[in-house]
Amino acid sequence: MAENKSKYSRRAVALFWLLLLIIVIGFLIYFEQIAFLYVLATLGIVALLLIVGFADLEKIGRADNQDV
């Protein structure tokens, strides 16, 4: 099985997305688009709840985690 080597680490990609999100939120606050922020926040919470709701947490145990 071939391993996919990325140019950037997972941490760098996460920091990029965080910076992009901060810029977008700052832009929306600056131009007083609060109603659009409410819609984005609601959609974000719904997505988070769906991810948690469909997560298969029964199969996760301490024996599976080797980093502890």
MODELLER restraints for C-alpha pairs under 7 A, 6 or more apart:
rsr = mdl.restraints
at = mdl.atoms
rsr.add(forms.Gaussian(group=physical.xy_distance, feature=features.Distance(at['CA:28:A'], at['CA:34:A']), mean=6.95, stdev=0.5))
